[in-house]
Amino acid sequence: MMMDEDVEQASLLSFSDRPRAFPNMRSKTYSPLIFRILRRLNVRVLSVILLICFGAIFFMGASTSPIILFVFTVCIISFLLSLYLTKWVLAKDEGPPEMVQISDAIRDGAEGFFRTQYSTISKMAILLAFVILCIYLFRSLTPQQEAAGLGRAMSAYITVAAFLLGALCSGIAGYVGMWVSVRANVRVSSAARRSAREALQVLFLFNSRSCWWIFSLVVVGMAVIGIAILYSTFYVWLGVDDSPGSMSVNDLPLLLVGYGFGASFVALFAQLGGGIYTKGADVGADLVGKVEQGIPEDDPRNPAVIADLVGDNVGDCAARGADLFESIAAEIISAMILGGTMAKKCKIEDPSGFILFPLVVHSFDLVISSIGILSIKGTRNASVKSPVEDPMAVLQKGYSLTIILAVLTFGASTRWLLYTEQAPSAWFSFALCGLVGIITAYAFVWISKYYTDYKHEPVRTLALASSTGHGTNIIAGVSLGLESTALPVLVISVAIISAYWLGNTSGLVDENGIPTGGLFGTAVATMGMLSTAAYVLTMDMFGPIADNAGGIVEMSQQPESVREITDLLDAVGNTTKATTKGFAIGSAALASFLLFSAYMDEVSAFASVSFKEVDIAIPEVFVGGLLGSMLIFLFSAWACAAVGRTAQEVVNEVRRQFIERPGIMEYKEKPDYSRCVAIVASAALREMIKPGALAIASPIVVGLVFRILGYYTGQPLLGAKVVASMLMFATVCGILMALFLNTAGGAWDNAKKYIETGALGGKGSEAHKAAVTGDTVGDPFKDTAGPSIHVLIKMLATITLVMAPVFL
């Protein structure tokens, strides 16, 4: 039955007894051109093409190194497994027609925005690629590149190709995240509808874990195999060997920096656009629906509800996929650069193990995270007397198993690849560095959980503050966010110092007897922290899928008991999102330190002078630090303001519809869902440009200005020093700002969820109204500005790597 007919037949029955009225927004399903072409190919033709591609990949791997061959094998098996899981998931029941229709509306909205957003990003990426090409055609080369006969034109084409490939892979990672989420939501909603209360969350985990698995396998596998393919292609094409006049394997990682920049570029705009979309719709829907009209969250009478549910997919899934892809790519490239530099200084005969070590670590990540995901199980006992198993506890068990496996595989990898006759015990020191990183990751997850889960005191104290009004709720939330920065900073500080010390005492020294393993030790610690990235990504996916499932349950007017369980799952999802964001910030801090060190090594290589320190006592260098700090605050302000302006447009539209269509509240008129979707999509695309352009232009402009100033004042490295200071201060301020915004936003959200469980008066109470205000304030903090900042600090580092020769 069509929605108009449902509305016309609606009567003044109680809410739970009303006829189900659903949006009919179905349009032609969108899929990227490459997928449409592949679907039209004959199965045999497609099989032949895949065999040829796999054969070419394995040939390049065999021509490069057995290590690369191992990486290719693991990644391709992961992709084939993801294809099998995709077929399995799509065979699952989507539920009754009313659920399918809602899911179709969400899917169409998400795919439509994704198509428009990434079309805009693609145009900007092509323009930026042209700028990079022009710059590289006139830039200087390192002495090693000149000796190998690598001209400026060849260097420019390599960097542009790597940039475009990184951008493409990042976009595909985002599409996979969105594709998985819009198909998982209705299937887990259907499982919730059929199951008993005691077994509901078990069925939720069982049906959705395969969706998470697909996502993590593709995103992590694509990041690893993309870099491996680039590395092996350059290795074979440039004829890398140890003979004089050829490219050295130690210098090869410098050619990969464009890949990291492309991934960061797409991730930033994906996170900005998706974050503005999801929180602009969410805030607008909550302010009018829950606060002014007093209707439940995700109520079908709210004109902005579909836009809100679409936002979960484009903001929390697509953007997070691109974000994690970028994190892994940046960490791998920076570690490869530092490994090559250290091997060169120590004159290690076969440096390939130190350079390719990051690729092997993340290949094992695919294996151990898959085992951890498979271990996600819960009791299926539907007895009324049996307690409901906490979904967070189930996820924690899987993560603990993944951590244990990570320790074992990391130790084996260091012994395999980092053993050298020059320092026989060095591999053990680096294994301890990896252990430091793994412990750091676990500590970040625990700290984030403590400050955002309503089972712990901080969130309950925040909820209690809501009982005395809106103002005290805001004050308590801000103070909680500020306090939450202390423990993570202490953990990061201990991790960096410990890893650096362990690396320095590894026994690896240069020709002058000076220890050189410190920076590589921090790189290994970063790899250890990200060695469970695939599993962490599955935890991140829990939140938006739970939120969407709850929305579908509410809009299809399922029994209240089902909605209560989805609310519980949503609260757990808020905690998992907060913990994974904390994990992402911690990894961003360590990765940024690596990228900063790699930048200094690259400047030394191009300038042919030592560049190991940045003296902030020099006025120009200090000013660079101030500009970096300012950039973080200005970027955050513009991101939050963008959400505010978008939300204002949604509020005005929703109010207009309630005034002009008074029958909406009585189910006698249909809300215009598509109008809100169009408003939010247009605003998000428009608003993401200014903060994104600020992030890209700032380091380039600052570096060029101070390079010119240094030229006239006799300071040849002034531009590079000022940019280094800018990057250093931006990283420090960005980490603290992101921690504050993410934790405060997550705590506000779960304080509201805690009250909605019946505490402090429950739904509709004065405490609940104050908590809704806090949640509304925290929305742009945790889902727009916060996630965008930790992408920003990594993108600043990758820009400086790509543009380093311009600053000299």
Secondary structure by P-SEA (a helix, b strand, c coil): ccaaaaaaaccccccccccbbbbcccccccccaaaaaaaaccaaaaaaaaaaaaaaaaaaaaaccaaaaaaaaaaaaaaaaaaaaaaaaaacccccaaaaaaaaaaaaaaaaaaaaaaaaaaaaaaaaaaaaaaaaacccccaaaaaacccaaaaaaaaaaaaaaaaaaaaaaaaaaaaaaaaaaaaaaaaaaaccccaaaaaaaaacaaaaaaaaaaaaaaaaaaaaaaaaaaaaaacccccccccccccccccaaaaaaaaaaaaaaaaaaaaaaaaaaaaaaaaccccccccccccccccaaaaaaaaaaacccaaaaaaaaaaaaaaaaaaaaaaaaaaaaacccccccccaaaaaaaaaaaaaaaaaaaacccccccccccccccaaaaaaaaaaaaaaaaaaaaaaaaaaccccccccaaaaaaaaaaaaaaaaaaaaaaaaaaaccccccaaaaaaaaacccaaaaaaaaaaaaaaaaaaaaaaaaaaaaaaaaaaaacccccccccccaaaaaaaaaaaaaacaaaaaaaaaaaaaaaaaaaaaaaaacccaaaaaaaaaaaaaaaaaaaaaaaaaaaaaaaaaaaaaaaaaaaaaaaacccccccccccaaaaaaaaaaaaaaaaaaaaaaaaaaaaaaaaaaaaaaaaaacccccccccccaaaaaaaaaaaaaaaaaaaaaaaaaaaaaaaaaaaaaaaaaacccaaaaaaaaaaaaaaaaaaaaaaaaaaaaaaaaaaaaaaaaaccccccccaaaaaaaaaaaaaccccccaaaaaaaaaaaaaaaaaaaccccc
